[in-house]
């Protein structure tokens, strides 16, 4: 029974959290798009720090650029995220992350820029090792999680509240379910990832808004070029449904379909240190009505992995030698 | 034992996320005389000027838009909204000094950009 306590608690918070009042609203942390990993083995800890720069500048109407607007805008952000994962047992991994925006800026020539900064959202995930066969090199890892709007949402400059688009936090809870399937074949690995996110209604004194549900589907191709160097090629489809505002009015100019290509290079150092560099390049964009579209993003992630069982075994063997 | 850590993490995150600001003190010495917009309704991306007239000493002004953006600060600001903010939007003006604050709202209708239905 004890092993199900975590799961029961998460379900409790999913239900309980849906009635909570949020501070306000924004799109929150960006999706960190590097290759998804299966559940961790028992007593393995991973800690990683990611940095991401993203830039958007062009408006889209449906699937083409829209150039009729009498101005040009640019939106960019510098973001970092700390993620910690721990294999509680061989079947359960707990992951948590916390985002921080150094800046989240909207620049419009001739008009003041808007720039927010501060803590974004935090998240807690439970990843399960539903199926793992080392002989077949096949693993299936479903995940459930909650995003918490712990960061800055109602940020003001000179007593004027910044627009939602540059507020660091999403202002509302998000509930996530994902599944990751990985299959190794020789020096390559193929993987599939699917994710669903439900955003809670954001209801505050000044704001009433609900982001549309988000679906993500990704296919990964991993190739181990050398012993320490790996390449991941990812094709990812992201779909966001339309948002709703006061009186449950559906916002026509919201929601999108975007297909990204994300190449990734990973280098494994000694002592289980890893560094990954990757980029998000949209290859197809469709936006409902007129919206600013995603431009590109480049990211870097440094990861340290600690296997406590291996560490203990190492210490014990050292004691025997001594 | 491990489950306790999960419970602790959930409770900590939830309490932090649910924290609310305290309500401001209402001032009886400040009165908002008018709050108006130069253009209303306004087209998406078009700028309208919003101004407030208030009586009181050492007044400061704060602005919040539930959709769209406030440009500038003080007793006269500009407002515009992108097409995803089309609709009836509420702009709240807060006038305050050391005695407390009062606030008023103005509704601005933002209609979609004309080329949107191409």
HADDOCK unambig.tbl for C-alpha pairs under 7 A between the chains (distance, minus, plus):
assign (segid A and resid 5 and name CA) (segid B and resid 3 and name CA) 6.37 0.50 0.50
assign (segid A and resid 6 and name CA) (segid B and resid 3 and name CA) 5.76 0.50 0.50
assign (segid A and resid 6 and name CA) (segid B and resid 6 and name CA) 6.43 0.50 0.50
assign (segid A and resid 21 and name CA) (segid B and resid 18 and name CA) 6.88 0.50 0.50
assign (segid A and resid 22 and name CA) (segid B and resid 18 and name CA) 6.52 0.50 0.50
assign (segid A and resid 112 and name CA) (segid B and resid 71 and name CA) 6.99 0.50 0.50
assign (segid A and resid 148 and name CA) (segid B and resid 13 and name CA) 6.59 0.50 0.50
assign (segid A and resid 148 and name CA) (segid B and resid 17 and name CA) 6.31 0.50 0.50
assign (segid A and resid 149 and name CA) (segid B and resid 17 and name CA) 5.44 0.50 0.50
assign (segid A and resid 150 and name CA) (segid B and resid 13 and name CA) 6.95 0.50 0.50
assign (segid A and resid 150 and name CA) (segid B and resid 16 and name CA) 6.03 0.50 0.50
assign (segid A and resid 150 and name CA) (segid B and resid 17 and name CA) 4.45 0.50 0.50
assign (segid A and resid 158 and name CA) (segid B and resid 73 and name CA) 6.63 0.50 0.50
assign (segid A and resid 159 and name CA) (segid B and resid 61 and name CA) 6.78 0.50 0.50
assign (segid A and resid 159 and name CA) (segid B and resid 62 and name CA) 4.51 0.50 0.50
assign (segid A and resid 159 and name CA) (segid B and resid 63 and name CA) 6.48 0.50 0.50
assign (segid A and resid 160 and name CA) (segid B and resid 62 and name CA) 5.42 0.50 0.50
assign (segid A and resid 160 and name CA) (segid B and resid 63 and name CA) 4.75 0.50 0.50
assign (segid A and resid 160 and name CA) (segid B and resid 64 and name CA) 6.21 0.50 0.50
assign (segid A and resid 160 and name CA) (segid B and resid 73 and name CA) 6.49 0.50 0.50
assign (segid A and resid 161 and name CA) (segid B and resid 63 and name CA) 6.27 0.50 0.50
assign (segid A and resid 161 and name CA) (segid B and resid 64 and name CA) 5.23 0.50 0.50
assign (segid A and resid 163 and name CA) (segid B and resid 68 and name CA) 6.57 0.50 0.50
assign (segid A and resid 163 and name CA) (segid B and resid 69 and name CA) 5.40 0.50 0.50
assign (segid A and resid 206 and name CA) (segid B and resid 66 and name CA) 5.57 0.50 0.50
assign (segid A and resid 207 and name CA) (segid B and resid 66 and name CA) 5.34 0.50 0.50
assign (segid A and resid 251 and name CA) (segid B and resid 84 and name CA) 6.42 0.50 0.50
assign (segid A and resid 252 and name CA) (segid B and resid 84 and name CA) 6.97 0.50 0.50
assign (segid A and resid 253 and name CA) (segid B and resid 83 and name CA) 6.21 0.50 0.50
assign (segid A and resid 253 and name CA) (segid B and resid 84 and name CA) 4.46 0.50 0.50
assign (segid A and resid 254 and name CA) (segid B and resid 84 and name CA) 6.11 0.50 0.50
assign (segid A and resid 289 and name CA) (segid B and resid 116 and name CA) 5.98 0.50 0.50
assign (segid A and resid 290 and name CA) (segid B and resid 83 and name CA) 6.52 0.50 0.50
assign (segid A and resid 290 and name CA) (segid B and resid 116 and name CA) 6.47 0.50 0.50
